[in-house]
Amino acid sequence: MGARVSAGAARRSVDVVHGALREAILEGDLEQGTILSQVQLAERYGVSRTPLREALRLLQGEGLIDALPNRRVQVASFSVDDLEQIYAMRITLESLAVRLSVAQFDADDLRELNARLAEMDAFAEPRDIDGWNRPHAAFHRGLVSHSGARIVALVGQLSETADRYRRLAVTQGDHAWTRVAHEHREILDACERREAGEAAQAMARHLARTVLTVVSLVAPEHDPARVRMALASVAAGETAGVNGTVA
């Protein structure tokens, strides 16, 4: 019993430290390039090295920190190349995953997806990005929920890694919130009509617009070739599905 309590306490410590550091990075309290020592972090959060290392491992997996020598870590720099790689993978994988899921959606699935859209709208009105992120993550999980456990898990990992970039795209004024809401509705409308190919195309366009918005803001000279190729692969897959050949 005691071992289980200790394990539970350690898990809570990991969650607390991971959540606090993640929030500080995403909200800019810890700026990109900031170097932190594990000793300082352990003292700041009052935890031992074991849960701290696990929290840092999670943050590194999300692309938010980089490991350095001598038990130090650095807040990861905002990278357009990283952004484009993440979204090229998301476009390809999530378009496939929603295509696989559409035919298996039942009435409960569609009610849940509509409920998540309503929640996002409620948080979008006061521009509450943290509140909005929770139903947003659930909405995207729901769209791919019947694609297979491994695919769903990978989609979730990529979405988490994209969070710092997504926040920048969404918070660019009222037009950005409105555009994203319209794109989500477009994907779900196609799902409700059981049009798997259209849902996949809408998903690809939605993800591409997000990455292109961020690129235009931070590196307008950058050529997003990977995103173009990912979009082309989704379009080619749709053509193959309809005609039996790739255009």
C-alpha positions in Angstrom: 0.0 0.0 0.0 2.8 2.4 1.0 4.6 1.8 -2.4 1.4 2.6 -4.3 1.0 5.9 -2.3 4.5 6.9 -3.0 4.1 6.1 -6.7 0.9 8.2 -6.7 2.7 11.1 -5.0 5.6 10.9 -7.4 3.1 11.0 -10.4 1.4 14.1 -9.0 4.8 15.8 -8.6 5.6 15.0 -12.2 2.3 16.4 -13.3 2.7 19.6 -11.2 6.2 20.4 -12.4 5.4 19.5 -16.0 2.3 21.7 -16.0 4.0 24.6 -14.4 7.0 24.6 -16.7 4.9 24.0 -19.8 2.7 27.0 -18.9 5.7 29.2 -18.2 7.2 28.3 -21.6 4.0 28.6 -23.7 3.0 31.9 -22.0 6.5 33.4 -22.5 7.4 33.7 -18.8 10.4 31.4 -19.7 11.7 32.8 -23.0 13.2 30.7 -25.7 16.9 30.1 -25.1 16.7 30.4 -21.3 19.0 27.9 -19.7 17.9 26.2 -16.4 19.7 23.9 -14.1 18.0 20.9 -12.7 19.2 21.8 -9.2 17.5 25.2 -9.4 14.3 23.6 -10.8 14.2 20.9 -8.1 14.6 23.6 -5.4 12.0 25.9 -7.0 9.3 23.2 -7.2 10.3 21.3 -4.0 10.7 18.0 -5.7 13.3 15.3 -6.0 15.4 14.7 -9.1 13.4 11.7 -10.2 10.0 13.4 -10.9 11.8 16.5 -12.2 13.7 14.4 -14.8 10.4 12.7 -15.8 8.7 16.1 -16.2 11.7 17.4 -18.3 11.6 14.2 -20.4 7.9 15.0 -21.2 8.7 18.6 -22.1 11.6 17.5 -24.4 9.2 15.1 -26.1 6.9 18.0 -26.7 9.7 20.0 -28.3 9.7 22.6 -25.6 13.1 22.1 -24.1 16.5 20.8 -25.2 18.9 18.8 -22.9 22.3 20.3 -22.3 25.5 18.9 -20.7 25.9 19.1 -16.9 22.3 18.5 -16.1 21.0 21.7 -17.6 18.2 22.3 -20.0 17.3 25.1 -22.4 14.0 26.4 -23.5 13.7 25.4 -27.1 13.9 28.1 -29.7 10.9 28.9 -32.0 11.9 27.0 -35.1 10.1 27.4 -38.5 11.8 24.2 -39.7 10.4 22.3 -36.7 7.0 23.9 -37.2 6.9 22.8 -40.9 8.0 19.3 -40.1 5.4 18.9 -37.4 2.6 20.2 -39.7 3.7 18.2 -42.7 3.3 15.1 -40.6 0.0 16.2 -39.1 -1.5 17.0 -42.6 -0.6 13.6 -43.9 -1.5 11.6 -40.8 -4.7 13.4 -39.6 -6.1 13.5 -43.1 -5.8 9.8 -43.3 -7.0 9.3 -39.8 -10.2 11.3 -40.3 -10.8 9.5 -43.6 -10.6 6.2 -41.8 -12.9 7.3 -39.0 -15.8 9.0 -40.9 -17.6 5.8 -41.9 -17.5 4.5 -38.3 -18.9 7.6 -36.5 -22.2 7.0 -34.8 -24.8 9.5 -33.4 -23.0 9.7 -30.1 -19.6 10.5 -31.8 -21.2 13.3 -33.8 -23.0 14.7 -30.7 -19.7 14.7 -28.8 -17.9 16.5 -31.7 -20.6 19.1 -31.9 -20.4 19.6 -28.1 -16.7 20.2 -28.3 -17.3 22.9 -31.0 -19.8 24.6 -28.7 -17.3 24.6 -25.9 -14.6 26.1 -28.2 -17.0 28.8 -29.2 -17.7 29.6 -25.5 -14.0 30.0 -24.8 -13.3 31.8 -28.0 -15.6 34.7 -27.2 -13.5 35.9 -24.2 -10.3 34.8 -26.1 -9.4 32.3 -23.4 -6.8 30.3 -25.2 -6.1 27.9 -22.3 -9.8 27.1 -21.9 -10.2 26.8 -25.7 -7.3 24.3 -26.0 -9.0 21.6 -23.9 -12.1 21.1 -26.1 -9.9 21.7 -29.2 -7.7 18.8 -28.3 -10.8 16.6 -27.6 -12.3 17.7 -30.9 -9.2 16.7 -32.9 -9.0 13.4 -31.0 -12.6 12.7 -31.7 -12.2 13.3 -35.4 -9.6 10.5 -35.6 -11.0 8.2 -32.9 -11.7 5.2 -35.1 -8.4 5.2 -37.0 -6.6 2.8 -34.6 -5.0 3.2 -31.2 -1.4 3.8 -32.5 -2.5 6.4 -35.0 -4.7 8.2 -32.3 -1.7 8.3 -29.9 0.7 9.6 -32.6 -1.8 12.3 -33.6 -2.1 13.4 -30.0 1.7 13.6 -29.6 2.1 15.7 -32.7 -0.8 18.0 -31.6 0.8 18.5 -28.2 4.2 19.3 -29.9 2.4 21.9 -32.1 0.8 23.8 -29.2 3.2 26.7 -29.0 2.8 27.3 -32.8 -0.9 26.9 -32.8 -1.3 29.4 -30.0 0.5 32.0 -32.1 -1.8 31.3 -35.1 -5.0 31.4 -33.2 -4.3 34.6 -31.2 -3.8 36.9 -34.2 -7.0 38.8 -33.6 -10.8 38.2 -34.2 -10.3 37.1 -37.8 -8.1 34.2 -36.7 -10.6 32.9 -34.1 -13.4 33.2 -36.7 -11.4 31.4 -39.4 -10.4 28.5 -37.2 -14.0 28.1 -36.0 -15.2 28.1 -39.6 -12.6 25.5 -40.6 -13.6 23.2 -37.7 -17.2 23.4 -38.7 -16.3 22.6 -42.3 -14.5 19.4 -41.2 -17.4 18.3 -39.0 -20.1 19.1 -41.6 -18.2 16.8 -44.1 -18.1 14.1 -41.4 -21.9 14.4 -40.8 -22.5 14.0 -44.5 -20.3 10.9 -44.4 -18.0 12.4 -47.1 -14.7 11.0 -46.0 -12.6 12.5 -48.8 -14.1 15.9 -48.3 -13.4 15.7 -44.5 -9.8 14.7 -45.2 -9.3 17.6 -47.6 -10.9 20.0 -45.1 -8.5 18.7 -42.4 -5.5 19.2 -44.7 -6.5 22.8 -45.5 -7.2 23.6 -41.9 -3.7 22.4 -40.7 -2.0 24.0 -43.7 -3.6 27.4 -43.0 -2.3 27.2 -39.4 1.3 26.6 -40.4 1.2 29.1 -43.2 -0.2 31.8 -40.9 2.7 31.3 -38.5 5.3 31.3 -41.3 3.9 34.5 -42.7 4.3 36.1 -39.2 7.7 34.9 -38.2 9.6 34.1 -41.5 7.7 35.3 -44.5 10.7 34.6 -46.7 10.5 30.8 -45.8 9.4 28.4 -48.6 7.1 25.9 -46.9 7.9 23.1 -49.4 7.1 20.3 -47.0 3.6 21.7 -46.4 3.0 21.9 -50.2 4.1 18.4 -50.7 1.9 17.1 -47.8 -1.1 18.8 -49.3 -0.3 17.4 -52.7 -0.1 13.9 -51.2 -3.5 14.2 -49.6 -5.0 15.5 -52.9 -3.3 12.6 -54.8 -4.7 10.1 -52.3 -8.2 11.5 -52.9 -7.8 11.2 -56.7 -6.6 7.7 -56.3 -9.5 6.8 -54.1 -12.0 8.2 -56.7 -10.5 7.1 -59.9 -8.1 4.3 -59.0 -5.1 6.3 -60.3 -2.9 9.1 -59.0 -3.2 12.3 -60.9 
